[in-house]
Amino acid sequence: MLGEPDARLHAVLALFRRGESATAEGILANMTKSEPARADVWFLLGTSQLQTGRVQEASASLQRAVDLFPSSAVYQTNLGETYRRLNQLEQAIEHLGRAVSIDPNLAVAHYNLGFVLRATGRVREGLLELQRALEIAPDIDATAQLAEALCADGRYEQAALHARSVLAKRPLPVVHCILAGALHGLRDFSRAIAYYSQALELEPNRASAHLGKGRALCDDGRLDEGMLYLQRAAALDPSDPAPHSVLADNLVWSGRITEAIASARLASEKSRDPAVHSNLIYLLTLDPSASDATILAEARVWRERFEAPLMTTWREWTNDRSHMRRIRIGYVSSGFRNKVDSHFIIPLLANHDHERFEIYCYSYVHQPDHFTELNRAHANVWRDIARMKDNEVAELIRQDSIDILVDLALHSPETHLALFARKPAPVQICWLAYPGTTGLEAMGYRITDPFLDSPECSVSQYSERSLWLPSSFWCYDPLRATPAVSEPPALKNGYVTFASFNRFGKVNSQVLELWARVLQAVKDSRLAIFVSPGVHTAQVYRSFDELGVTRDRIVFTPAEPKHEFLLRHNSVDLALDPFPCNGVTAWTRFGWGV
């Protein structure tokens, strides 16, 4: 209940206005003892406790206020805020949800609810609440939050628009970073770098600005410069796994696999994100010193961290067991877009027997493109799941009664193993990203072929049961017109040109040593290597110098538009493959005859 306003409360409010909070709280504490049923007294006491950072005390006082007067939207809002600060986000959502139901025009409740929903991964719901808050009461902070939420949702143009509107009124470093992040998402790297630089001029030690600028520089091909900013971000915020994770990805591009693995391990230790740990496992597959047993052991650590806690949620399936119906196969991927995956997925989908199989595609693509439509054309049912949580997708797959669910990523950078760990389908199979192991108990099978794994050899390095295709693991289609095949360039040049157009992260010292021996054995031959600019090119030169190969025989090939890149294949006589992680797309392009 609410008490009638009296002189004591007027005096308390006057004390608060003069900054004498301790005296005011003393009076309120006494009143809670003499009049324990007064909701307004508990509310004022709890609000003061909240404002002075005593959140646990505030939650108890505000809970009493809400118990006594549950129909107050303001009381519910403040209690929701205490739960947010206590990181009890579901309770925060419950009370903030009640607040907006009681008073749909209370902007602060919508704003706080939007903030908490975003923190729990419910980005779209959070966006709606932030938009509602702005409709009720335009506010710079809410606009900035909305811009950040739009950016997280992949709606970069809208995010940039709102961020610019905030910067026009208040040039805050955080908003410069939000705008930079949106521009990065639009692949406008130069302007993204410029806005991160402005943020750092305003706040030189802002870790998120160093992280963002480092990421943008690396994506712009300026790896050495970018990694310096990433290292600075890690030093400024040692608890954040992100700088270490991004640093690991870019150390790989520089061919520094040992350092990349060290950074990825640090990130994994600091993070509870399954994808961060998966990145470490994936990088181990590139390391010539990592044994199969080492990789499987790390995958089993992932299983204990992320799959084991979910196994209690596994339950029986209700799929129709009739042999008269089509078998339902579901494919899960982020690669249903302009990405190398599509060159392997589309030919597979195009050749399915739809009289015997019903094909479902679960797409994690945020920004669909022409290749997305090519994939979609071969599916019986298409599900856009990019903005859904893993437990929601798992339930959707169960409702779809999928019989066989196929993972196309394993532990690669766009992994979805946290979904497969929930075992939403009775049969789960991994294929495509690389011929490795997931380590999951929920993953029953893996696809292989006689060339990847001889049927006579042990397959104990895989946690899954291996299924051998009769010929090749790979099915490739260029999906576009390719340049005409030219005659061997050695006929014109007078020397043989070797090349490796693989990701440079697959190249290591053992590979370079072997290639040097090849060059020494073939007089006047040249070697073209696909690599981004950076100090690592000088290291490659030094490696060949030490192995007796002069620098004029080494050519570094930068990233190019697709057609020009394919044309470059006509300048090559023989392709060389790295190890232990071989090339796939690079080899299939050479094998196709481009």
Number of C-alpha atoms within 10 A of each C-alpha: 14 13 12 9 9 8 9 13 19 10 13 20 16 14 16 15 11 9 11 13 18 13 13 22 20 12 16 23 16 12 18 17 9 10 14 16 19 19 26 24 26 28 24 22 25 30 23 20 22 22 11 11 13 14 22 15 16 27 23 14 25 29 23 23 28 24 15 18 19 19 15 16 24 20 28 27 27 27 31 31 27 29 23 22 15 14 13 14 19 15 17 26 23 16 24 31 20 20 28 21 14 16 15 16 17 19 23 21 29 28 26 25 32 29 24 25 20 22 15 13 14 17 21 18 14 26 24 16 25 28 19 20 26 20 12 14 13 13 15 17 13 25 23 24 25 27 30 27 24 23 24 19 18 17 18 22 17 15 26 24 13 21 28 20 15 22 17 9 9 11 15 16 22 21 27 26 28 31 29 31 29 27 23 24 18 15 14 15 21 14 15 26 24 14 23 28 21 19 26 21 12 14 14 13 15 20 22 23 29 28 28 26 32 29 25 27 24 24 15 17 19 16 24 18 14 23 25 16 23 29 17 18 25 20 13 16 15 14 13 18 22 23 30 28 26 22 28 28 21 24 22 21 23 25 23 20 24 19 14 27 26 16 22 30 22 21 26 23 14 17 17 13 14 19 20 25 26 26 23 28 27 23 27 24 21 23 22 18 11 13 13 15 12 15 24 21 15 18 24 19 16 22 22 14 14 20 24 16 12 15 14 9 9 13 12 10 15 11 15 11 9 8 7 8 12 15 20 19 19 25 21 23 24 20 23 27 23 13 12 15 19 23 22 20 21 22 17 16 19 14 9 14 11 16 9 12 14 19 22 22 24 22 22 21 17 15 10 14 12 11 18 19 12 17 23 19 14 20 20 13 14 17 16 14 20 17 17 15 13 18 13 13 20 20 14 16 20 19 13 16 20 25 23 18 25 23 23 24 22 26 26 18 16 17 22 22 28 20 18 24 23 24 27 28 27 19 16 23 22 28 19 21 20 20 18 24 26 28 25 24 17 25 26 17 21 23 18 25 18 15 13 13 14 12 14 7 8 9 13 12 16 21 21 23 15 20 13 18 13 10 10 12 17 16 13 19 15 16 13 8 7 15 15 11 12 13 12 15 15 15 10 9 10 10 15 21 24 20 23 23 26 21 20 18 22 25 27 20 13 13 16 16 14 13 21 20 14 16 22 14 10 12 10 13 17 22 22 19 20 16 23 21 18 15 11 18 16 12 13 18 18 15 16 21 13 12 16 13 19 15 14 10 15 20 16 16 17 13 13 10 7 10 12 11 15 18 16 15 21 18 19 23 17 15 18 19 19 22 15 17 18 17 18 17 19 17 17 16 17 17 10 12 15 19
